[in-house]
Amino acid sequence: MTLKEAAELVGLPRSIVERLHQDGIIDNPVTDHDLKGLVIVAFIRGRVWYLKRLMARLPKRVRRKIAGESHLTRVESYILSCYMNARPGQRVSVDDVMQRVNHFLGAKVTRKQVIKIRSIAYELRRKRAEKSNG
């Protein structure tokens, strides 16, 4: 069975199944043994109880990052990092971020998209400052 067929059969995104193959965890073509493992992965995927326990071994900083940025695309994550990594008092213009995204990622973004992510970054930075002061 192909990776695509296995992904459809167990209800996992194809990217997950392909990554498992790239990491050498499953074979292509997918064997019956691999398929049993994919069924288990599909079962625990999205189940909070399992995810909490799996993430418990990660550092708190990494868990926060995963929870806070999981809904962002690659481009949006890059935009967020442009603002989050700015030094205190440093001004990062929307136009500058748009140019960086185009240059480094080869993607076009609108001012509206950058402003939306900038507001998320400012909120995260504000929360971080409150925690360090409180």
C-alpha positions in Angstrom: 0.0 0.0 0.0 1.3 3.5 -0.8 1.9 6.2 1.7 -1.0 8.2 0.3 -3.4 5.2 0.5 -2.3 4.5 4.1 -2.9 8.1 5.1 -6.4 8.0 3.6 -7.2 4.7 5.2 -6.3 5.7 8.8 -7.3 9.3 8.5 -4.0 11.0 9.0 -2.6 13.9 7.0 -0.4 12.7 4.2 2.4 15.0 5.5 2.6 13.0 8.8 2.8 9.7 7.0 5.4 10.9 4.7 7.5 12.3 7.6 7.2 9.0 9.4 8.7 7.4 6.2 11.4 10.0 5.9 12.4 9.4 9.5 12.6 5.7 8.8 9.7 4.7 11.1 7.5 3.2 8.4 8.3 1.6 5.0 7.1 2.5 1.5 5.1 0.4 0.5 3.4 0.4 3.9 3.4 -3.0 5.6 0.7 -4.5 7.8 3.0 -3.8 10.8 3.4 -0.2 9.8 -0.3 0.1 9.3 -1.0 -1.0 12.9 1.4 1.8 14.1 -0.4 4.3 11.9 -3.7 3.3 13.4 -2.3 4.0 16.9 -0.9 7.4 15.8 -4.3 8.3 14.3 -6.0 7.3 17.5 -3.9 9.4 19.8 -3.8 12.4 17.4 -5.9 15.2 18.8 -6.7 13.5 22.1 -5.7 15.9 24.8 -4.9 13.4 27.5 -2.2 11.7 25.3 -0.9 15.0 24.0 -0.4 16.4 27.5 1.6 13.4 28.6 3.6 13.4 25.4 4.4 17.1 25.7 5.2 16.9 29.5 8.8 15.9 28.8 9.4 19.0 26.7 10.7 22.2 28.3 8.0 24.6 29.3 9.2 27.2 26.8 8.8 24.8 24.0 5.3 23.7 25.1 4.2 27.4 25.2 5.7 28.0 21.7 3.8 24.9 20.3 0.6 26.0 21.9 0.9 29.6 20.9 2.0 29.2 17.3 0.5 25.9 16.2 -2.2 27.7 14.2 0.3 29.8 12.2 1.6 29.0 8.7 5.4 29.0 8.0 5.2 32.5 6.7 3.1 33.7 9.7 5.6 32.1 12.1 8.4 33.9 10.3 6.5 37.3 10.6 5.9 36.6 14.3 9.6 35.9 14.9 10.5 39.2 13.2 8.6 41.0 15.9 9.3 38.7 18.8 13.1 38.8 18.3 13.2 42.6 18.0 15.2 44.2 20.7 13.3 46.3 23.2 12.7 49.7 21.7 13.6 48.6 18.2 11.1 49.5 15.5 10.3 46.9 12.9 8.2 48.3 10.0 5.5 46.4 8.2 7.2 47.2 4.9 10.5 45.8 6.1 8.8 42.6 7.2 7.0 42.3 3.9 10.4 42.6 2.1 12.0 40.0 4.4 9.2 37.5 3.7 9.5 38.0 0.0 13.3 37.8 0.0 13.9 34.9 2.4 10.7 32.8 1.9 9.7 33.9 -1.7 6.2 34.6 -0.5 4.0 37.6 -1.0 2.1 38.9 2.0 -0.3 41.8 2.5 0.0 44.7 4.9 -3.1 43.4 6.6 -1.6 39.9 7.2 1.6 41.5 8.7 -0.4 43.8 10.9 -2.5 40.9 12.2 0.6 38.9 13.2 2.2 42.0 14.6 -0.7 42.5 17.0 -0.3 38.9 18.1 3.4 39.5 18.8 2.7 42.7 20.7 0.2 40.8 22.9 2.7 38.0 23.5 5.4 40.4 24.4 3.1 42.3 26.7 2.2 39.1 28.5 5.8 38.2 28.8 6.7 41.6 30.3 3.8 41.3 32.8 5.1 37.9 34.0 8.6 39.1 34.4 7.4 42.2 36.3 4.8 40.4 38.4 
